[in-house]
Amino acid sequence: MRARTIWFSRSAVAAAAALSLAACGESPAPPVKTADDAPGASTTTAPPPAEAPSSAPTAAATAAPTTVMVGAPATTAAPVVDGHVFKKKLPAIGAKVIESETKTTSLTLDVTPKPKAKPIQAVRSDRSTIEKTVEVLAVSADAITKVKVTYKTHSKVEKKDAKESATTSPVAGKTYVVEAKDGAVTVLTDKGAAAPADETKAVQDDFKKLGKPNDLAKAIPDTPIKIGDRVDAIGQALQARVTKDDDAGTKTTVESTAVTLTRVNDKGGVKTGVFDLAFNLTVEKDSLIIRMKVKGTVEVRMEDGFPVTMSLQAPTTLATPDGAPGPKISGSGVSTMEGTRQVL
């Protein structure tokens, strides 16, 4: 029970990280090439207007000849955009990105094995780190469908009371070709052979959204967003994503969702918008009620909607419901997630 508790707290924060907007390491499409400029328009000189019927020449009569562009459109001032526009683009084939993600969970639990027994305290924590390079190999009209991924790091450190253990995933240091087709995600080694079962599962867990349209990216408005604006469409898409994987034994509730554009950065000519994120998450699973107050930020590039940094924190409480059979469990702690994406 305790192991499931720790795992689920961490996975709930991972669900919150869906605001990264691209679970498969999207990267921007290259700039669109424009057509060559049209040849310059010819010019002609209009004759001066006739003199006014007066002994004094008018200003028009004494003005210099006017040069007129034949066929040139009238010039108008560029419209003023009140706010910031976030474009949304699928990545180009061959685009690469380095993704780094660290998740931590720390919980202090009190377990009462039977009524009137003295509670037993347990301290649990874990830290998982994944660093990988993702190259886009194929895209459809609205989704990435095939990638090549190389895992530099894929490890976890767990601490139970005073005992610490470290494990390394079998995918660490290896390269795979991952493809979504006909509703399934296949995993091949870099030699073209089917990956072993344990490696396949680890990679499939990492690419659950491959081949599916990015509903969160679509939720970014096409209209300008001003600093201080709440973006309710993103919050609604987040709620739908976090709750849609519920099964018969799991009930997830998301409340008090708020997504707000708080500032704009300009790093070397690349503009990004920073969104503050907050929501309350309640999960009923395995005779436990887990409550998390998630807060954090996500930084998104304006030129393509690509998320580049993410930081989430979630103070967590858990308890068995009143009247539930078996041991009574209560506890509290915190879960975090930090992530970066670097376009190569």
C-alpha positions in Angstrom: 0.0 0.0 0.0 2.8 2.4 0.9 4.6 1.8 -2.3 1.5 2.4 -4.4 0.9 5.6 -2.4 4.4 7.0 -3.3 4.1 6.0 -6.9 0.7 7.6 -7.3 1.7 10.9 -5.7 4.5 11.2 -8.2 2.4 10.2 -11.2 -0.3 12.7 -10.3 2.3 15.5 -10.6 3.4 14.0 -13.9 -0.1 14.4 -15.1 0.0 18.0 -14.1 3.0 18.4 -16.3 0.8 18.0 -19.3 1.0 21.8 -19.6 4.4 21.1 -21.2 2.1 20.9 -24.3 4.2 18.3 -26.0 4.8 14.9 -24.4 6.9 13.6 -27.3 9.5 16.4 -27.4 8.1 18.7 -30.0 10.5 21.1 -31.6 9.7 24.0 -34.0 9.3 23.7 -37.7 11.9 25.6 -39.7 11.0 29.1 -40.9 8.7 29.2 -43.8 10.4 30.3 -47.0 8.8 33.2 -48.8 8.5 33.9 -52.5 11.0 36.1 -54.2 10.1 39.8 -54.2 8.2 41.0 -57.2 10.0 43.3 -59.6 9.9 47.0 -58.6 7.0 49.0 -59.9 7.5 51.6 -62.7 7.0 55.3 -62.1 5.6 58.2 -64.0 5.5 61.9 -63.3 2.1 63.6 -63.2 1.8 67.1 -64.7 1.3 70.0 -62.2 -2.3 71.1 -61.7 -3.7 74.1 -63.6 -3.3 77.5 -62.0 -6.3 78.8 -60.0 -8.1 81.7 -61.5 -6.3 84.2 -59.3 -3.3 86.5 -59.8 -1.5 84.7 -56.9 -0.3 81.2 -57.6 -1.7 78.5 -55.3 0.4 76.2 -53.2 -0.5 73.3 -55.5 0.6 75.2 -58.5 4.0 75.9 -57.1 4.6 72.5 -55.6 7.2 70.1 -57.0 5.9 67.4 -59.4 4.5 64.4 -57.7 5.9 60.9 -58.3 3.2 58.2 -58.5 3.9 54.4 -58.2 1.9 52.7 -60.9 0.0 49.7 -59.5 1.5 50.1 -56.0 -1.0 49.5 -53.1 -1.8 52.3 -50.8 0.4 52.2 -47.7 -1.4 51.8 -44.3 -0.1 51.7 -40.8 0.5 48.2 -39.3 -2.3 47.2 -36.9 -1.4 47.6 -33.3 -1.6 44.2 -31.5 -2.8 44.6 -27.9 -1.2 41.5 -26.3 1.0 38.6 -27.3 0.2 36.0 -30.0 1.4 32.4 -29.6 1.8 30.6 -32.9 1.4 26.8 -33.0 3.4 24.6 -35.4 4.2 21.0 -35.8 7.9 20.2 -35.8 9.8 19.6 -39.0 11.1 16.1 -39.8 14.7 16.0 -38.5 14.1 18.4 -35.7 15.9 17.5 -32.5 15.5 18.4 -28.8 17.2 17.5 -25.6 14.7 16.9 -22.8 15.7 16.8 -19.1 13.1 16.0 -16.4 13.5 15.4 -12.6 10.6 14.3 -10.3 10.8 14.0 -6.6 8.4 12.8 -3.9 8.9 13.0 -0.1 6.2 11.6 2.3 6.0 11.0 6.0 3.4 8.3 6.8 1.6 7.2 9.9 0.3 3.6 9.7 -2.0 2.2 12.3 -2.3 -1.6 11.7 -5.4 -2.1 13.8 -7.7 -0.1 16.0 -6.1 1.4 19.2 -2.7 0.3 18.1 0.2 2.7 18.2 0.9 4.3 14.8 4.1 3.3 13.0 5.9 6.2 11.3 7.6 5.7 7.9 9.5 8.1 5.8 9.6 7.6 2.1 11.3 9.6 -0.7 12.4 9.1 -4.3 14.0 11.0 -7.1 13.8 10.0 -10.7 15.8 11.6 -13.5 15.4 11.2 -17.3 17.6 12.9 -19.9 17.0 12.1 -23.5 17.5 13.3 -27.1 14.4 13.1 -29.4 14.6 13.4 -33.2 11.3 13.7 -35.2 11.2 11.1 -38.0 7.6 11.5 -39.2 4.5 13.7 -38.6 0.9 13.5 -39.7 -1.4 16.5 -40.3 -1.8 17.1 -36.6 0.6 14.9 -34.6 4.1 13.5 -34.3 3.9 9.8 -35.3 7.5 8.6 -35.3 10.7 9.5 -33.3 14.1 8.3 -32.6 15.0 8.6 -28.9 18.4 8.2 -27.2 18.4 8.0 -23.4 21.4 9.5 -21.7 20.0 9.0 -18.2 17.1 7.1 -16.8 17.5 6.4 -13.1 15.7 6.5 -9.7 17.0 6.8 -6.2 14.6 5.6 -3.4 14.9 6.1 0.3 12.9 4.1 2.8 13.5 5.3 6.3 17.3 5.2 6.5 17.9 2.8 3.7 18.7 4.1 0.2 18.7 2.2 -3.1 19.4 3.3 -6.6 18.2 1.6 -9.8 19.0 2.3 -13.5 16.4 1.6 -16.2 17.4 -0.9 -18.9 16.8 1.9 -21.5 19.7 4.1 -20.2 22.4 4.6 -22.8 20.3 3.1 -25.6 18.6 4.3 -28.7 15.1 3.3 -30.0 12.8 4.0 -32.9 9.3 4.6 -31.6 6.2 4.7 -33.9 2.5 5.2 -33.4 0.4 3.3 -35.9 -3.1 1.9 -35.9 -3.6 2.9 -32.2 -0.5 1.1 -31.0 3.1 2.3 -30.1 5.9 0.0 -31.3 9.4 0.1 -30.1 12.4 -1.1 -32.1 16.1 -1.0 -31.2 18.5 1.1 -33.3 19.3 -2.1 -35.2 15.7 -2.5 -36.3 14.8 -5.4 -34.0 11.9 -5.5 -31.5 13.0 -4.2 -28.2 12.9 -6.5 -25.1 9.7 -6.5 -23.2 11.0 -4.5 -20.2 12.6 -1.9 -22.4 9.5 -1.6 -24.6 7.3 -0.9 -21.6 9.6 1.8 -20.3 9.7 3.6 -23.7 5.9 3.2 -24.2 5.3 4.8 -20.8 7.4 7.7 -21.9 5.6 8.1 -25.3 2.0 7.5 -24.4 0.9 10.6 -26.4 2.8 9.8 -29.6 0.5 9.9 -32.6 -2.2 11.9 -30.8 -3.0 15.6 -31.5 -1.8 17.8 -28.7 -5.0 19.0 -27.2 -3.2 21.3 -24.8 -1.4 23.1 -27.6 -4.6 23.5 -29.4 -6.1 25.2 -26.3 -3.6 28.1 -26.6 -5.8 30.9 -28.0 -5.1 32.2 -31.5 -6.0 35.7 -30.3 -3.5 38.0 -28.5 -3.0 37.3 -24.8 -2.2 40.2 -22.4 -0.1 39.9 -19.3 -2.5 39.1 -16.5 -5.0 37.3 -18.7 -6.4 34.0 -17.5 -6.4 31.4 -20.2 -9.4 29.2 -19.2 -9.2 27.0 -22.3 -5.9 25.6 -21.2 -7.2 24.9 -17.8 -10.2 23.1 -19.2 -8.0 21.0 -21.5 -5.7 20.2 -18.6 -8.7 19.0 -16.5 -9.9 16.7 -19.4 -6.4 15.2 -19.8 -5.8 14.5 -16.1 -9.2 12.8 -15.6 -9.6 10.8 -18.8 -7.4 7.9 -17.8 -9.5 7.1 -14.7 -10.6 3.4 -14.4 -13.0 1.6 -12.3 -10.7 1.8 -9.3 -9.7 5.5 -9.7 -11.6 8.7 -9.5 -9.8 12.0 -10.2 -11.2 15.4 -9.5 -9.6 18.7 -10.6 -10.8 22.0 -9.1 -9.9 25.7 -8.9 -7.8 25.6 -12.1 -6.1 28.9 -13.0 -3.7 29.5 -15.9 -2.4 33.0 -16.2 0.2 34.7 -18.5 2.4 36.5 -16.0 5.4 37.8 -18.0 7.2 37.7 -21.3 10.9 37.1 -21.8 13.1 37.8 -24.8 16.3 35.7 -24.9 18.4 36.4 -27.9 15.4 37.4 -30.0 13.4 34.3 -29.0 10.3 35.5 -27.2 8.6 33.3 -24.6 5.6 33.6 -22.4 5.5 32.4 -18.8 2.2 31.0 -17.5 1.5 30.5 -13.9 -0.4 27.3 -13.2 -2.5 26.3 -10.2 -5.1 23.7 -9.5 -6.3 21.3 -6.7 -6.2 17.6 -7.5 -8.0 14.9 -5.5 -7.5 11.2 -6.3 -9.4 8.3 -4.8 -7.5 5.1 -5.4 -6.7 1.9 -3.6 -8.7 2.9 -0.5 -6.7 6.1 -0.3 -7.7 9.7 -0.8 -4.8 11.8 -2.1 -5.0 15.6 -2.2 -2.5 17.8 -4.0 -2.3 21.6 -4.4 -0.3 22.0 -7.6 1.4 25.3 -8.4 4.1 26.1 -10.9 5.1 27.8 -14.1 5.5 26.8 -17.7 7.5 28.8 -20.3 6.3 28.6 -23.9 8.0 30.0 -27.0 5.8 32.4 -29.0 7.0 31.5 -32.4 5.8 27.9 -32.3 4.1 27.1 -29.0 7.0 24.9 -27.8 7.4 24.6 -24.0 11.0 25.1 -22.9 10.9 25.1 -19.1 8.6 23.8 -16.5 8.5 23.9 -12.7 5.8 22.4 -10.5 5.4 21.9 -6.7 2.6 20.0 -5.0 2.1 19.8 -1.3 0.4 16.5 -0.7 -1.8 14.9 1.9 -3.2 11.4 2.0 -5.4 9.3 4.2 -7.7 6.3 4.2 -11.4 7.3 4.2 -13.4 6.9 7.4 -14.9 3.5 7.7 -12.5 1.8 5.3 -11.4 -1.7 6.3 -7.8 -2.5 7.0 -4.9 -0.4 8.3 -5.4 3.3 8.7 -2.9 5.4 6.8 -2.3 9.2 6.9 0.6 11.3 5.8 1.8 14.4 4.1 4.7 15.6 2.0 5.6 17.3 -1.3 6.1 16.3 -4.9 8.0 18.3 -7.4 8.8 18.3 -11.1 11.5 20.3 -13.0 12.0 20.1 -16.7 13.8 21.8 -19.5 13.8 21.4 -23.3 16.6 22.6 -25.6 16.2 22.8 -29.3 19.3 21.7 -31.2 
